[in-house]
Amino acid sequence: MKKTTSEGAATTVADVLVSELAAWGITLYFGIPGASSLPLVDAVRRNPDARYIVVRHEQTAALAASAYNKFTGKIAVCLTIAGPGATNLATGLYDAKEDRASVLALSGQAKTQYAGPGGIQEIDQDAFFRPISVFNNTVADPKTAVKLLTRAIRYAIVGRGVAQLSIPNDVQREPLEPSYCERETCLPEVRVAPTDEAVRAAVEVIDAAQRPVILAGFGSMNAAGALLDLAKTIQAPIVTTFRAKGVLPEENEWVAGVHGPLGTPHARAFVEESDLVIACGASFSDFTGIPWEKRVVHIDIDPLQLGKHPFTAAVWGDCAVAIPRIREQVRARDDPSVRKRLAEQKQAWSEQLDREADPKAVPIRPPYIMKVLSETLPEDALISIDVGENLWWFGRNFRMKRQRFAMSGYLGTMGFGLPGAIAAKLAYPDATVVCITGDGGFSMVMADFVTAVKYGLPLVVVILNNHELAMIREEQREANYPPYGTELTNPDYALYAESCGGAGIRVTRPLDLPDAVRRALMMDKPVVIDIETDPKRFE
């Protein structure tokens, strides 16, 4: 007997794929419907476990799916049409690729009989997605649909990247009996334990060091407790990469802060004076800036990361598994001078940040904005950061407690902030979610503020409105070019938010900002706080 849906129609390839995803706990879809994906879209509509968030641009869909994985570790789906829908996903999917975020893209495709030159909205999607994906295929035969889907999920999880399936419209509509489908088994997560030999080698090097420093990268975000235990055992300060900012509260006595151009001077000093860097889940980007000559013990779940920086000892394993095993075997130390020096330098840095946060300067200065946000946002807030001057000031001046944040790391794409906040609110409906962005980044994706309104997602968008692409202006200045092409003509973003059905608050006076942030956090709707700010740094 042929299986049917709840509405009496025969079960199709599209129905089976959506049900299969739900069985794996993948139920959130971002995208825009269209002709080549209509059977899939309708299958989502009819599946009680699935939810389709219709955005205003496919770039938002892909950025949101990437952010969803960064915040939760779970997979969301980009579901859109062939041709321009697929190509519009590229920037967001490249963000996921570069930051090793697991994302599944389902793209419609022209009917098989119209494939090739002259097909409307038909491109070679296998070729297009090949540089972006860890798995990439087209479902040409209904009997292979479930096997390819489960393979795609497996590759996305294990390969920590983008898996893409193109599905022709006529194949989506083909009847399919799920009980006869061949499947592959997907792993819910990947944990790698180090070998005993690797642990012993790392312990030997750490025990021989006199001034070790721990570098916490994004790959150690699930190992905060283990990092702290190791730091206490060997009396080593913890510095972080930018993406690992907040792995532990920055007020913790062992945390020296971010290392790199946006970091603290004492983090840089501890690394420069160290004779060993214990790198945990760090990729040694030029942005982090660990000196090439430093001796390193490198712990990472990705074996291809090991060796990017010449290492003295390498440990292939999940930080949450490897670090406790190393801590059990290393020599315990007692050196109160390290903690005392770190406390003194952190206090001096905190006082400097306070001096920079001028509560009287008009236009409002970014250090003051970050001070207000640091003091006002809940300790468990989720923060989505855009790329630009706002990111620079957040990295340098925002004092993380127990908040979590996501950003576009290696790709560094403007426009990440709002899609990331939408994803965070969908993932954690009861959490306080804040987007920190600039006028340049927000304007790239501002159409999707109405998406937050449409789906009832109370979130707060903080715009540092300096009427410039201020980061580019600074880069021009540093390279001895005159400012050019960086001025922005902006609408009134507070009025725009209200016209979308949200709330808008415009702030021009510093002393009005704390109350504006508190009011926004209390509202049961999406809010834009449009802050008139200064594009200059310390000029």
N, C-alpha and C positions, 0 to 999 in steps of 0.2 A: 504494500500500500504506500502511495506517495505521500510524504509528509507535507503538511500545510502549515501556514502561519496562523496566528490568532484571527486574522481577517479572512481566512478561507482560501487564500492564494497558495499556490505551490511554493515550497521553500526554495529560494534561489541562492546562487553563489553569494550574492550580497548579504542575504540573511544569515547564511552560515558563517561568513567571515566576521560579521558584527557579533554574533553569538559566541564565536570562538574567542574573540578578543575579550568579551565580557567574562568568559570562563577563566581567563588569565588575569582578571582584575583590571583590564584596560577599558575604561568606560568614558573617558573624556576626549572629545573631538573639538578641534579648532579648524575653521575654514570658511569657505564661501561655496554654496551649491551652484551647480550649473549642469548643462545638458549631459556632459560625458560622465558625470558622477551621480546622476539622479537616483539610480537603483540603490546605491550605497547610502545616499542621504535618506532615502525612504526607509531603508532597513534600520538605520539609527533611530528614525522617528518611531518605528514600531517596536523597538527593543526597550523594555521598561528600565533596563539598567544603564542605557547609554544616554549621554547628554552631548548635544551639538551646540557649541558656542559660535555663532555666526559673527565674524568680524568684518571690518570694512576694508581690509587689505590683507592679502595672504602673508605678507611679511610679518604682520602682527601675529598671525596664526603660528608661524614657525618660531618666532621669538618667544611666544607664550609657552609653546610646547617645550622648548629648550629650558626656559625658566622653571617650568613645572618639575622637570627632572632635577634641576639644580636644588630646588627647595625640598623635594620629597623623595628623590631616588626612584620615583615611579615613572611609567611611560604614559605620555599623552599622544594623541594621533592628530596629524594634519590631514584633513580630508578636503580636497579641492579638485578642480577640473584639469583637463589636459591643456597643454600649450601655455597660455599666459598665467593660468592659475599655478601651474607647476613651476614656471620660471620665477614667479613672484615669491615663491618659498625660499629661493636660493640663499638670500642673506641670512635669514633666521636659521636655516639648516646648516649653513657654514659656521654660524656661531656655535651650534651644537657640536659640529664636527671638531672645531678647534678646542672647545672646552670639555670634550669627551662626555657630552650629555646624551643619554639614550632617548631617541625620538623615532617614531614610526610615521612615515608619510605614505598615505594612500592617495594616488592620483588617478583620476579618470583618464581614459584614453579614447580616441576615436574608435568607432566600430571597426572590427578587423578588416572588413571589406573596403574601407576607405583609408587604410593605412598607406603611407607613402606620399610622394609629391602630390600637391594639390588638395590634400585633406585639410578641412577647416579645423583650426586649433590643434593640428596634429604635428608634433615634433618628435624627434628621436629621443624619448625621455630616458631610455637606458643609457644613451651616450651623455645626455645632459647631467644626470644624477651620478654618473660614475665617479667623478672626482670628489663628490661630497660624501658618499655613502660607504658603510662597511658591508652592506648587502643591497643589491639592486637587481630587480628582475621585472618581467612582464608576465602576467597570468594569461597564457594563450589557450590553455586547456582547462575547463572547469574541474576536471578530476585532480589537477595538481594545486588547486587554489589553497586548500587548507595546509598542505605540506609546505608550500612556499610562504604562507603567512606565518606559520609556527617557526619556520626557519628564520624569517625576518625578525621575529621577536627575539629569538635566541641570539642572533648576531647583534641586535641592538643592545641586549643586556651584556653579553660576554665581551663584545667588541667595544662597548661604551661609545656608541656613535649613532649615526643615522641609517636606518633601514628603510628602503623605498620599494613599494610595489606599484606598478602601473597596471590598471585593470580596464580593458576595453569595455565600453558600455554594453555591447551585446553579450559579452561573457558574464558581466555582473547579473544579467537578467536570466541566465540559463538556470533551469531547475537542477537542484543538487540534493542528494540524500546524504546528510552528514555522517550517518553511522558507517558508511562505506568509505569515508575519506581517510587517506593516509596522513599521519601527523608526525611531527618531530616533537621531542620533549624539551621544554624550555626551563632553564634554571631561574629561580626567583632572584638570586643574587650570586655574586662571585666572591669567595673568600679564599685567599691563598696563604698557606702557612709556610714560613721559611724553613729551610733545612737546619739541622743542628750545627752543621759545619759553618753555615753563613752566620748564625747567631754567635757562635764561639769566636769567629774572626772579628765581628763587630765589637764584641765585648773586649777582646784583647786590645784593639785600637783605642777604644774609649778609656779603658783603664790606664793606658799609657799617656793619655793627654793630661795636660796641666790646666788648660783654660778652655774647656769645651763649651760650645754654644749649640742650642737646639734650634733648628730652622723648621718651623711648622708650615707646611704647604696645604693646599686645598685637599689633597689626598689624605690628610690626617684629621679632617673635620669630624670624623666619627670616632676619634681616639683622644678626645680632650683629656679625659681622666688619666689615660696612660701617659700622655705627654707630661702632665703635671707630676705624676708619680716619678717619672724618670728625672725630671728637672730637680725635684727635691732630693732624690737619691744621689745624684752626681753633682748637685749644687751648680747647675748650669742655667743661665738665663734663656728664656724662650723668645726668639724673634720670629716674625711671621712674614709670609708673602702677603701681597695685597688681598688676594682672594681668600686668604685664611684669617684676615682681620676678624677678631671676635671668636676665634676658636676657643679662647678662654677670655673672660672679662679682662679688659685692659687695666683694670685696677688691681688685678691679681699681682701679688708681690713678685712673682717669677716672670711676668710678661714684660718684655722691653719694648714691644710695639712692632710696627711694620718696618721691614728693611727695604731700602730702595729710595728712589727720588721723592716719594711721598711719605717717607717714614720718619722715625724719630732719630735725633742725633745720637742718643745713647745706644739704640739698636745697631747703628752703623759702627760706633766705637767698640762695642763688645765683639762684633764680628771681626773687625780689623785687628783686635788684640788677641783673638782666639788662636789656638793651635789645632783646633778640630771643629768642624761643623757637622752636626748630626742632622742630616736633611731627611725629613719625614714627609713623604708624599709631595715633594716639591719638584718642579720641572726645570729649575735653573733658567728661567727666562731672563733676558737682558733687563727687564723691568725690575726684577728682584735684585740683580746686581751683586751676586756673591763673587768675590775676587777669584779669578781663575786658579791662582796658586794655592788656595786654601785646601788643606787636607780634609777629606770628606768621608763620612760613613753615610751611605745613601740607602734609604728604605723606600721601596715603591712596589705597588701592585702590578705595575706595567714594566716588564723586563726591558722594553725598548727605551724607557726613560733612564735606566741605569747605564751610566757611561757618558751621558750628555756632558757631565762635569767629571773630570778624572777623579776616580774614587780610590780611597785606601782600602775600603771594604764595602761590599754591596750586599744588600739583603733583599731578595725578591719575596715580597709578602705583603699582605694587608697590614697597614699600620696598627689597626686595632688588635691584630694577632701578634705581630712581630715585636712591637715596643714592649709589651708586658714580659715577653720571654727574655728580651735583652735586659730589662730592668732587674729581673730576678737574679741575673748572674753578674752584673757589674759591681764594681767595688763602691761601697757607700762612702760618702765623704761628709765632712763637716767644715765648712768654710763660711762663717758668718760675714766675712768681708764682702763677698759677692752680693749677698742680699742687701747689705747696708749701702754699698755703692749704688746698686740699682735703685733703691728707694730714694736716695738723695737726688739722683739724676732724673727720676720720674717726677719728683716734686718740682724740680727746677723747670722741667718741660711743661708741667701743668700750669705753673705760674706764667710761663711765656704765652701759652694758649689763652689764658685769661686776659693777659695784657693786650693780645691781638684782637680780642672780642670787644671792640669799642661800642658801648651801648648808645653812643651819642652821634656817631658818624652817619651822615646822610649824603648820598644814597647808602642804604644799609650794607655793611661789609659782610662778605661770606663767613669770616671766622665767627662773627656774632650769630649768624644764622645757625651755624653748626653747634655753637654753644647752647643756644635755645633748644634746638632739636635734641641734643644730648641730654639736657635736663628735663625735657618734657615728654619724649616718647617713652612708652612703657618698656620695661626691661625685656619683655617677651615679644616685642614687635617684629614684624617681618618687613625688611626694607629692600626695595628694588632700586638700584642705582643706574642712572644713565651715564653716558660717556661724554666727557667735556670738562669744563671748569668745575661743575658740581661734583664730579668724581674726585678731582684733585683736592678740593676742600674737604670732602667727606673723608678721604683717606688720611689726610693730615690732621684735621681738627675735630672730627666726630669721635666721641669717646664711647666706645662700645662697652655695653654691659653684657646682657645675655641675649641681645637681639641677634637675628640672623639676616644676612643679606645675600643678594645675588647680583651679578653683573655680567656684562659681555667682556670676557677676559682677553683671550688672545686675539679675537677678531676686532674687539674694541669698536663695536658698531653703535653709532648714535641711534636713538629710538628704542633701546632695550627697556628703559625704565617703566613705561606704562604697560606694555604687554607683560613684563615680569610681575608687576603689581596685580594685574588681572589674574594671572596664573596663581599667584600666592593666595589671593582671596578665595578663588575657587577651591584650592587645596585645603585651606584652613579658614572656613567661613567665620569662625568665632575670634580669629586673631585680628589684632590691629595691623593693618597693612599700609605702608607709606611708600610712595614713589618720590625719589629725589632726582630732579631733572633740571635741565636748562631750557631756555626758550628755544634754542636750536633743536635739541633732541625731542622735546615735547611736540614741536610743530611738525616733525616728520610723521608722527603717529597720532596726532590729536583727534583725528576722526574717530578713533576707537575709544575716546572718552564716552561716547554715546553707548558703546558696548557695555561699559561698566554700569551705566544708567539702566540700559535695557534689562540686564540680568540681575539688577538689584545688588550690586557689589559695593558696599560702603568702603571706600578707600580714600586716602588723602594724597593728592598730587602737590608736591612742593616745587614750585618753579622759581629758580634763580634767574630772574629776568633782567639781563644786562644789555639787551638789544644788540648783542654781538655774538659771533662765533668766537668767544673770548679765548678758548684754548688755541685756536688757530692764530688769533691776533698775537698771543704770547709767543707762539712758535715763530711767527714772522719776526717779532722783535728780537728773539734770541738769535735768529739767523741773519740779522741786519737787513731785513726787508722792511719797507714801509707798510703800514696797515693797508690792506686792499682786499675787497670782496668779503669782508667779515661783518659789515653792518647789516642788521636785520630790521625789517619793518614788521612790527608785531600788532596783532589785534589786542583788545582788552581780554586777557585770558579768563578773568573772573566773570565778565559778562558772557563770554563764550560758554563757560561751564553752566551758567544759569540757563542759557538758551538751549542747552542739551538736556535740561531737566535735572541737573545737579546743583551744587551750591558753589558760589565763587566768593572769595575774600581777597581783596587787594590790600597790600600792606606797603606803605611808603615810609612810615616812621618806626624806628627801632623798638621803641617801648610798646608799640602795639603788637609786636610779633608774638610774644609768649601767649597772650590771650587769644590771638587768632589761631594758633596751633591747638590750644586746648579746646576751643569751640569746634574746630574742624574734627578733632578726634571724637567728639561727642555726637556728631551728626550721623543720622541713619541713611546717608546717601553719599555718592561720590562727591568729593570736594576738591576744588583747585584753590591753593593759596598762591597768589601771584605776587611775588616779592620783588619790588624795585630794588635792584642791587647794583654794585659797582664792578665793572669788568677788570679793574686794576688789581694787582696783587699787593706788593709792598712798595709801590712807587711813591 
